[in-house]
Amino acid sequence: MSHFAHQRRAFVASFSFFLLIFSFQAHSQGADLGKQVFTTISQPPCALCHKLAAANATGEIGPSLDELKPNEEKVRRAVERGVGNMPPFGEVLSKEQIDAVTKFVADAVR
């Protein structure tokens, strides 16, 4: 194997490792933000009304999300527009916060 081929292989391996770590950190940060939106950032917090084991939430006003198991589309629609007695958060939360809580809930109930 030539010196150039060896350097290229080492670079590809290092770059692949970097991408894996960066992807994990980005997912972890998104999940952390999603949990924070669910438990404290949104007002009232989602956890006040909903049960969700991943957030240690025991609310009993709204449906148990662990039982309902909504997909991302349903979570996003409910968060942005509201549903039933749940108020809309589309103009209160940022896009980043809505994306994070949507993914957090949908991933938690899979």
C-alpha positions as CSV (number, residue, x, y, z in Angstrom):
1,M,0.0,0.0,0.0
2,S,1.4,3.4,-0.9
3,H,2.0,6.1,1.6
4,F,-0.8,8.2,0.0
5,A,-3.3,5.3,0.3
6,H,-2.4,4.8,3.9
7,Q,-2.9,8.5,4.7
8,R,-6.2,8.6,2.9
9,R,-7.4,5.5,4.8
10,A,-6.4,7.1,8.1
11,F,-8.2,10.4,7.1
12,V,-11.4,8.6,6.1
13,A,-11.4,6.6,9.4
14,S,-10.8,9.8,11.4
15,F,-13.5,11.7,9.5
16,S,-16.0,8.9,9.9
17,F,-15.4,8.8,13.6
18,F,-15.8,12.5,13.9
19,L,-19.2,12.3,12.0
20,L,-20.4,9.6,14.3
21,I,-19.5,11.5,17.4
22,F,-21.0,14.8,16.1
23,S,-24.2,13.0,15.1
24,F,-24.5,11.4,18.5
25,Q,-24.0,14.8,20.2
26,A,-26.5,16.6,18.0
27,H,-29.1,13.9,18.7
28,S,-28.4,14.0,22.4
29,Q,-28.7,17.8,22.5
30,G,-32.0,17.7,20.5
31,A,-33.3,15.1,22.9
32,D,-32.3,17.2,25.9
33,L,-34.0,20.3,24.4
34,G,-37.1,18.2,23.6
35,K,-37.3,17.0,27.2
36,Q,-36.8,20.5,28.5
37,V,-39.6,21.8,26.3
38,F,-41.8,19.0,27.5
39,T,-41.1,19.4,31.2
40,T,-40.4,23.1,31.8
41,I,-40.0,25.4,28.8
42,S,-43.5,25.3,27.4
43,Q,-46.0,27.1,29.5
44,P,-48.0,25.3,30.7
45,P,-45.5,22.5,30.5
46,C,-46.6,19.4,28.5
47,A,-45.8,17.3,31.6
48,L,-48.5,19.0,33.6
49,C,-51.2,17.3,31.5
50,H,-49.6,14.3,29.8
51,K,-48.0,11.0,31.0
52,L,-44.7,10.2,29.3
53,A,-42.3,7.8,31.0
54,A,-39.3,9.2,29.2
55,A,-39.9,12.6,30.8
56,N,-41.0,11.2,34.2
57,A,-44.3,13.0,33.5
58,T,-47.4,11.8,35.3
59,G,-50.0,14.3,34.2
60,E,-53.6,13.1,34.1
61,I,-55.5,15.9,32.4
62,G,-54.6,15.0,28.8
63,P,-54.1,11.6,27.2
64,S,-51.2,9.3,28.2
65,L,-48.7,9.7,25.3
66,D,-47.2,6.4,26.3
67,E,-50.5,4.7,25.4
68,L,-51.5,7.0,22.5
69,K,-48.1,6.6,20.8
70,P,-48.4,9.5,18.4
71,N,-46.1,9.7,15.4
72,E,-44.1,12.9,14.6
73,E,-46.8,14.3,12.4
74,K,-49.5,14.0,15.0
75,V,-47.2,15.5,17.8
76,R,-46.2,18.4,15.6
77,R,-49.8,19.2,14.6
78,A,-51.0,19.1,18.2
79,V,-48.1,21.2,19.5
80,E,-48.5,23.8,16.7
81,R,-52.3,24.0,16.5
82,G,-53.5,22.6,19.8
83,V,-56.2,19.9,20.1
84,G,-59.2,19.6,22.4
85,N,-58.4,21.5,25.6
86,M,-54.7,21.7,24.7
87,P,-53.6,25.2,23.7
88,P,-51.6,25.8,20.5
89,F,-47.9,26.5,21.0
90,G,-47.0,27.3,17.3
91,E,-46.6,31.0,18.0
92,V,-45.1,30.6,21.5
93,L,-42.3,28.1,20.9
94,S,-39.5,28.5,18.4
95,K,-39.2,26.2,15.4
96,E,-36.2,24.6,17.1
97,Q,-38.2,23.9,20.2
98,I,-41.2,22.5,18.3
99,D,-38.8,20.2,16.3
100,A,-37.1,19.0,19.5
101,V,-40.2,18.3,21.5
102,T,-41.9,16.6,18.4
103,K,-38.9,14.3,18.0
104,F,-38.5,13.7,21.7
105,V,-42.1,12.5,22.2
106,A,-42.3,10.5,18.9
107,D,-39.0,8.7,19.7
108,A,-40.0,8.1,23.3
109,V,-43.2,6.3,22.5
110,R,-41.9,4.0,19.7
